[in-house]
Amino acid sequence: MDNSATTVLSILDKLAGAGFAACLFGGWAEEVLKLTGPRKHSDIDLLLVAPSWEMLVHHNPLSGLGFTEIPAKRFPHKRAYICLDLMVELFLVKPNGDRLETLFWGDVPYVWSSPLCCEGTLASTAIQCTSIENMVRFRAEHYSLQPWRWETFPQDPH
């Protein structure tokens, strides 16, 4: 299946049907928010507000909805699945007192601005989308959330 607005809406519907309120994130959110123009997308990124991965890890209701986990992409802050022949990445946003945060790589806290999401429109359908403030700030700061991944390592002279 192609990565179209219809596919995104289908995946959001599947998650909502399982009781998960997901918020569109990443490239699709940038497009909905008009931060970028329409373009081809390689995956679908979503924010999931929950206290933990408990429901996905121990009860795994997504498998019955056609989601197959990609074990190599299992991290403290995200899970990845194949659904409708596309990669869907879910980023965990945990309530912590009066704020929402993601603990990237298990040790790099990132506090989201409030509100986390806003209403957006995709293919004439109202959806929850990451707020403009959060999308712009995340894009500006995402390299600092995993600095060891962006270092330039010296070339081996041999």
Salt bridges, closest charged atoms under 4 A:
GLU30 OE1 - ARG39 NH2 3.17
GLU30 OE2 - ARG139 NE 2.73
GLU31 OE1 - HIS41 NE2 2.60
GLU54 OE1 - HIS58 NE2 3.64
GLU69 OE2 - ARG74 NE 2.79
GLU89 OE2 - LYS73 NZ 3.06
GLU89 OE2 - LYS78 NZ 2.80
GLU101 OE1 - ARG99 NH2 3.16
GLU141 OE1 - ARG137 NH1 3.41
